[in-house]
Amino acid sequence: MIEIFSIYLQLITFLVIFQFPLNNVILSKYSLLKFDYFGILILNIVIHSFLYLIISFTSINLQTYFFFQIFFGIFFLFLNLSSFFKNFKITINDNISLIVIFLLLNIILFTYVAFNLKIEWDGLAHWIYKAQVYFQGGNFSDFKNLQFSYYPQFGTFLWGFFWKNSFLQLEYLGRLILPFFYLSGILFCVSSLFKKENLILKILLLLLITTLTLDFYLLGGYQDYYIFFELLIFSKLFYIYQKKNSIFLFVILFLDLVLILWTKQEGFFYNLILTIIFVIFCNKDFKTRFLFTTLVVLSLLFQIYLKNIFIGSFEFNEKILHVGLLKYLQISNIFETFFLISKHIFISMFRYPIWVLILLVLIFSQFPSKSSKLLKFSMAYLFLFFAFVYAIYYQTTMDLNFVLPITIDRILLQGSGFMIYPILVFFEKFIEKKDN
């Protein structure tokens, strides 16, 4: 019974912490931006996550910082509730209904994790040891004594932080932040759809995206849903940024790239891909694009510097350039590898059928003209993403027949995050066109 209470308490904890520092009152006062509940939630998650990342390099007492967050979270909760009840009307709108569904879905996934305590392969092989470092009061410099010390730490800091600050200090309670982020991201994309309130369609689209992307196995210590979440919010925020001349959104987009960089090794290359997308498709002036590129390059260099300072080296699983690449001087090896990678991409698209939906949308339909920019940067992303996927497996020295079946499906799941909002916009425009 007490564990059930601790699960519900963990959900309440997340909701309280991510109440601040932003709400619509503050946003409307200092900017022209306006978001619904899930938009505010996402902005606060990005801000808090960036602060978590900074703290992961320090020796700040995690419990002290947690109580600081809870104190201000409760303060903002009362402010937000007072503002809500001040303008309260006895109506149940889409926003309130989706919040209730969001809470129910969180409880379902939290309960699943609680009743399926097994930590899966990657989680047990390396990620949990980094989480333990933070649970035991360590910091990033302590990773130098761990295997795969060069793996980024953002997700494992969250795991260790909420494990340490959970009611019972049970390991799985720290992992509950992952499904919370995952659901927050999907609701962020769904909640703002349709000019007229259409709760049934929003729920159907929410269930569709969740069904096509949810893999319970990855809740067992894997970090891939963090990348999925970060790519998803970048996609939608970049779309909004095209319409709004907002310095704040510029900063949030950059912070999101920093989080991607420190989540998994692939984050280094996602930073390059998304920076190219920003530079080519951003409708702001040259100075804005140049500044964004400069900041991203500096953050990449800063990661290299920090890893060399704290753990003694900056590296990936394998050297990017090696003599094994010479085998591709034979054209037959190029085609053999290409067909092998392509076969496993095809198989993985049915493992995570969100890709089947993405391809169907792109092949059998066209985005309405108003969304042409969205289509263009989505297509450019897909080209760069799949070029990256092929490059990974052309570059590796590992046996492709071994490594492809156990890795490529998760990379495709990560990358699908960016496409969630574009396909939802397509459904929105398609349905609105039918209604007219």
CORVEN-V681808 format. One record per run of one state. SS is the DSSP state (h for helix, s for strand, l for the rest). FROM is the first residue (numbers start at 0). TO is the last residue. If there is no record, write none. Layout:
ss=SS from=FROM to=TO
ss=SS from=FROM to=TO
This chain:
ss=l from=0 to=0
ss=h from=1 to=16
ss=l from=17 to=22
ss=h from=23 to=29
ss=l from=30 to=35
ss=h from=36 to=54
ss=l from=55 to=60
ss=h from=61 to=85
ss=l from=86 to=92
ss=h from=93 to=114
ss=l from=115 to=119
ss=h from=120 to=134
ss=l from=135 to=138
ss=h from=139 to=144
ss=l from=145 to=152
ss=h from=153 to=163
ss=l from=164 to=169
ss=h from=170 to=190
ss=l from=191 to=197
ss=h from=198 to=212
ss=l from=213 to=214
ss=h from=215 to=218
ss=l from=219 to=222
ss=h from=223 to=242
ss=l from=243 to=245
ss=h from=246 to=260
ss=l from=261 to=265
ss=h from=266 to=280
ss=l from=281 to=284
ss=h from=285 to=309
ss=l from=310 to=321
ss=h from=322 to=328
ss=l from=329 to=329
ss=h from=330 to=350
ss=l from=351 to=352
ss=h from=353 to=363
ss=l from=364 to=367
ss=h from=368 to=394
ss=l from=395 to=398
ss=h from=399 to=434
ss=l from=435 to=435
